[in-house]
Amino acid sequence: MLNDLLDFVTRQDLGVVLPIMLIFLTLDASVGVGLITPGDTLLLLAGATADSVGEALVLIAGGIAACFAGASGGHWLGRRYGARLRHGRLGRRIGERRWRKAERLLDRSGWALALAYFVPVLHALTPAVAGTVGMSYRRFMLWATVGSTAWVSTYVTLGAVAGGVVRRHAELLLPVLAALALIVVAITYGVRRLINGNRHH
């Protein structure tokens, strides 16, 4: 079953995968799709479809552009409708604790803001929160671009490497999936520690 699923994923054409990824990442931080479905998984799957370095680079470039659009949209929505978003039905479902966590993140260094891309849910909230609290678009987008570039590049590359290994050695599917899961957990844990460390300092 897993082999069939992976075979289906890796056989998808770039012309199919790229538009899906662009739409998802644009909506990820602008209207909160990332609150429901973390983008990490999508980037790993997209990377697994890359048959060459060139395809991986196209996916990375497209992903960064989509993140830029999504963060811009989220910031604009936060400036325009921030209080309404936060206290509306969706905002209450997200929880006040997560909103405050995103607010605290904006009070720290720009690097903490960039690293938030590696923390599921948190990075989908930060654009709207930045707009709500009045953080300048220029400052926010500088660090959002740094963070999204690192995030997209890391996960598309991991997916591409894993997909390449499994295409050549199908028997390694389960060990590769386990290794990917461990790497993602380690990255998320490490980033959380760094962000919390910034808070204490």
C-alpha positions as CSV (number, residue, x, y, z in Angstrom):
1,M,0.0,0.0,0.0
2,L,2.7,2.5,1.0
3,N,4.8,1.5,-2.1
4,D,1.8,2.1,-4.3
5,L,1.2,5.5,-2.7
6,L,4.8,6.6,-3.0
7,D,4.9,5.4,-6.6
8,F,1.8,7.5,-7.3
9,V,3.3,10.5,-5.7
10,T,6.7,10.3,-7.3
11,R,5.2,9.8,-10.8
12,Q,3.3,13.1,-10.7
13,D,4.4,15.7,-13.3
14,L,5.9,19.0,-12.3
15,G,3.1,20.7,-14.1
16,V,0.6,19.2,-11.7
17,V,2.6,19.4,-8.5
18,L,3.9,23.0,-8.8
19,P,0.4,24.7,-9.2
20,I,-0.9,22.7,-6.2
21,M,2.1,23.7,-4.1
22,L,1.8,27.4,-5.2
23,I,-1.9,27.5,-4.3
24,F,-1.4,25.8,-0.9
25,L,1.5,27.9,0.2
26,T,-0.1,31.1,-0.9
27,L,-3.2,30.3,1.2
28,D,-1.0,28.8,4.0
29,A,-0.3,32.1,5.8
30,S,-2.8,34.4,4.1
31,V,-6.1,32.7,5.1
32,G,-4.8,30.1,7.6
33,V,-4.7,26.9,5.6
34,G,-1.5,26.1,7.5
35,L,-3.5,26.0,10.7
36,I,-5.3,22.9,9.5
37,T,-2.6,21.1,7.3
38,P,1.0,21.8,8.0
39,G,3.0,22.8,4.9
40,D,6.0,20.6,5.9
41,T,4.3,17.5,4.6
42,L,3.4,19.1,1.3
43,L,6.9,20.3,0.7
44,L,8.3,16.9,1.4
45,L,5.9,15.3,-1.0
46,A,6.5,17.9,-3.6
47,G,10.3,17.4,-3.3
48,A,9.8,13.6,-3.7
49,T,8.4,14.2,-7.1
50,A,11.5,15.9,-8.4
51,D,13.4,13.8,-10.9
52,S,16.3,16.2,-11.2
53,V,18.1,19.1,-9.5
54,G,16.5,21.4,-12.0
55,E,13.0,20.3,-11.0
56,A,13.9,20.7,-7.3
57,L,15.1,24.2,-7.9
58,V,11.9,25.1,-9.7
59,L,9.9,23.8,-6.8
60,I,12.0,25.8,-4.3
61,A,11.7,29.0,-6.3
62,G,8.0,28.6,-6.7
63,G,7.5,27.8,-3.0
64,I,9.5,30.9,-1.9
65,A,7.4,33.1,-4.2
66,A,4.2,31.6,-2.9
67,C,5.2,32.0,0.7
68,F,6.0,35.7,-0.1
69,A,2.5,36.2,-1.5
70,G,0.9,34.3,1.4
71,A,2.8,36.3,4.0
72,S,2.0,39.6,2.3
73,G,-1.7,38.6,2.2
74,G,-1.7,37.6,5.8
75,H,-0.1,40.8,6.9
76,W,-2.6,42.9,4.9
77,L,-5.5,40.9,6.4
78,G,-4.1,41.4,9.9
79,R,-3.8,45.2,9.4
80,R,-7.3,45.4,8.0
81,Y,-9.3,42.8,10.0
82,G,-6.9,41.7,12.8
83,A,-9.2,42.2,15.8
84,R,-12.2,40.7,13.9
85,L,-10.1,37.6,12.9
86,R,-8.8,37.1,16.4
87,H,-12.1,37.3,18.2
88,G,-14.1,35.6,15.5
89,R,-15.1,32.0,15.3
90,L,-11.8,30.9,13.7
91,G,-9.7,33.0,16.1
92,R,-11.4,31.4,19.1
93,R,-10.8,27.9,17.6
94,I,-7.1,28.7,17.3
95,G,-7.0,29.7,20.9
96,E,-5.8,32.8,22.7
97,R,-2.7,31.0,23.9
98,R,-1.5,30.5,20.3
99,W,-2.2,34.2,19.4
100,R,-0.2,35.4,22.4
101,K,2.6,33.1,21.6
102,A,2.8,34.6,18.1
103,E,2.7,38.1,19.6
104,R,5.6,37.3,21.9
105,L,7.5,36.0,18.9
106,L,7.3,39.4,17.2
107,D,8.9,41.1,20.3
108,R,12.0,39.0,19.9
109,S,14.8,39.1,17.3
110,G,14.1,38.9,13.6
111,W,15.7,35.5,13.6
112,A,13.0,34.1,15.9
113,L,10.4,35.4,13.4
114,A,12.3,33.7,10.5
115,L,12.6,30.4,12.5
116,A,8.9,30.4,13.1
117,Y,8.5,28.9,9.6
118,F,9.8,25.6,11.0
119,V,7.1,25.5,13.7
120,P,3.7,24.2,12.4
121,V,0.7,26.5,13.1
122,L,2.9,29.3,14.5
123,H,4.2,30.4,11.2
124,A,0.6,30.5,9.7
125,L,-0.4,32.9,12.5
126,T,2.6,35.3,12.5
127,P,1.6,37.3,9.3
128,A,-1.8,38.2,10.6
129,V,-0.5,38.9,14.1
130,A,2.3,41.1,12.6
131,G,-0.3,43.1,10.7
132,T,-2.6,43.4,13.7
133,V,0.0,44.8,16.1
134,G,1.3,47.2,13.5
135,M,4.7,45.7,12.6
136,S,5.9,47.4,9.4
137,Y,5.4,45.4,6.3
138,R,9.1,45.9,5.2
139,R,10.6,44.6,8.5
140,F,8.2,41.7,8.6
141,M,8.7,40.6,5.0
142,L,12.5,40.8,5.3
143,W,12.5,38.1,8.0
144,A,9.5,36.2,6.5
145,T,11.5,35.9,3.3
146,V,14.6,34.7,5.1
147,G,12.5,32.1,7.0
148,S,10.5,30.9,4.1
149,T,13.6,30.5,1.9
150,A,15.2,28.3,4.5
151,W,12.0,26.3,5.2
152,V,11.1,25.6,1.6
153,S,14.7,24.8,0.6
154,T,15.2,22.4,3.5
155,Y,12.0,20.4,3.1
156,V,11.9,20.2,-0.7
157,T,15.6,19.1,-0.6
158,L,14.8,16.5,2.0
159,G,11.9,15.2,0.0
160,A,13.9,15.1,-3.2
161,V,16.7,13.1,-1.6
162,A,14.3,10.7,0.0
163,G,12.3,10.3,-3.2
164,G,15.5,9.6,-5.1
165,V,16.7,7.0,-2.6
166,V,13.4,5.2,-2.7
167,R,13.1,5.2,-6.5
168,R,16.4,3.4,-6.6
169,H,15.9,1.1,-3.6
170,A,12.2,0.5,-3.0
171,E,12.9,-1.8,-0.1
172,L,14.2,1.2,1.9
173,L,10.8,2.9,1.9
174,L,10.0,2.4,5.6
175,P,13.5,3.3,6.9
176,V,13.5,6.4,4.7
177,L,10.0,7.5,6.0
178,A,11.2,6.8,9.6
179,A,14.3,8.9,9.0
180,L,12.3,11.7,7.5
181,A,9.9,11.7,10.5
182,L,12.8,11.8,12.9
183,I,14.5,14.7,11.0
184,V,11.3,16.8,11.0
185,V,10.7,16.2,14.7
186,A,14.4,17.1,15.5
187,I,14.2,20.3,13.4
188,T,10.9,21.4,15.0
189,Y,12.2,20.6,18.5
190,G,15.5,22.4,17.9
191,V,13.8,25.5,16.5
192,R,11.4,25.6,19.5
193,R,14.4,25.4,21.8
194,L,16.1,28.3,20.0
195,I,13.0,30.4,20.0
196,N,12.4,29.8,23.7
197,G,16.1,30.5,24.4
198,N,15.6,33.9,22.7
199,R,12.7,34.6,25.0
200,H,14.8,33.9,28.1
201,H,17.5,36.3,26.9
